[in-house]
Amino acid sequence: MKVKVFAWLLLIDRLNTYDMLQRRHCPPENSDLTCVLCPAQARETSFHLFFQCQFSSYCWAQLGIVWNLSLNFDDMLLQAKSSYRSTHFVEKILYAAWNIWKQRNALIFQNVPPSVVSWKALFKIDLSLLVFRLKDSERQALSQCINLL
């Protein structure tokens, strides 16, 4: 359920990124609104965090997902889905984004440095749990995909 709520907040641009906190007049204590996951010193918006950030780009590359950032968001998703050569695209992007968010929050709240290796391990665990919720006909395909990661 928490991933569904996360996905909904992401889609309606209501995740508590630094940019959103400032728009709500609750800036972070240090008033630094830059992305904590990348060295680019870019403003931390949802779009930057999940699609433009260097860390998230490495994560998407692990899955073979390429985002065309010159398109609007809907077209960007459609193009990525059409060029993706595996099953369960939606589930994978939701759990991938969820684990990027968890890496970001672990850095901010627990001072745990982000790691693509850690992200990938947590992503695989989440997908492994998802396998139990699928129909028998879909389980094998996702299990094979997890094993290939």
N, C-alpha and C positions, 0 to 999 in steps of 0.2 A: 504494500500500500504506500509506503514512504517513497518508493521510486515513482509511482504514479503521481503523487502530489508534487514531487520534485519536477517531473516532466511537465505538469500543468503550469507550475510557476515559471519554468524555463520558457515555455511557449508563449505565455502572456507577459513575459519580461518583468517578473516580480520577485526574482531571486535576490537575496540580500547581498548583492555585490557592493563594492565600495561606491560605485556610481549610483546605485539605487538608494543606498543609505544617505548619500548627500542629497538626492532629490527629495527624500523624506525628512530632510533637515536633521539627520542623525549621523553626521560624519564620524569616521573612526577617530579614536583618541589622538593619534599622531597626525591626523588630517592629510595623510598621504593616500591619494586615490589611485595609485598605480598598481598594476597587476603584480601580485606577490610570486607568481609562478614563472615569470620570464624576465630576462634582463632588458627588455625593450623599453621599460619605463612608460608603457602605454596605460591609458586610463582603463580601469577594470570595469568593463561592461560585460553583460552576459555574452554578447556576440564575440567580444575579444577573448574572454576567458575560454570559451568552448571551441572557437573556430580560428582565431588569429594568433593566439598565444603559442609561443615556441614549445612549451611543455605539452599542450594539448595536440599540437601538430605531430609531435613524436608519438603520442598515444594513438592517434588516428592512423598513422603510418603502420603501426603494429597490426592493425586490422585490415589494412589495404584500402582504407577509405580516403578518398581525395575530395576535398571541398573546393568548388569553384567560387571563390569569394567575390568575383565580379558580378554574380547573379544576385537577385533578391532571395530572401531566405527560403521561400517556398520552392522556387526553381532550383536553388542550390540543393535542397533535400531530394527533389525529384531526379536531378541529374546524378547525384551520388548513388541513389538507390538503383537507377537504371544501369549504372556502370559497375555496380557491386556484383561480384560473381559468386555469392554464397547465399545461404538462407538466413532467415531471421534478422533482416537488416534493422528493422525498427527496434527490436529488443536489444540488439547489440549497441546501437547508438545511444539508447536510453541508459543502459548499464555502463557504457563507456563514459558518458557525460556525468553520470552519478558518481563514478569513481574519480573522475577529474575533480569534481566538487569536493569529495571527501579528502583528496590529497591537498587541496587548497585549504580546507578547514583544519586539517591536521597541522599544517604549517602555521596557520594563524593562531589557533587555540592551544596547541600542544608543542609547538616549535619542532615538529617532526619534518625534516627536509623532504620535499617531494621526490619521488623516484618512479621512473617509468616501469622498472622491475616490480616495485611494490604495487603500482597501479594495475599492472597486468595480472599479478597474482590475485588481487582482490576482485578484479573483473572476472577472472576465471572461476573463482569461488561463487560469485553471484550467478553466473551463467549455469554453473553446475547445480545450483539450487533451483534455477528456473526449469531445468530438464524434468524435474519431478512433476511440474505442473502442466507439461505438454502431453498431447495425445501420443500413444505408442508409436504411431507412424512418423511423428516429428522428432521423437527423442533421439533416435540414432543419428540423424543429420546434425543436430546441435552437439551431441556428444563427440562426434568426429571432428567437428569444427573446434571444439574446446581442446581436444587432444593435439590439434595441429598448431595451436597458438604457442 
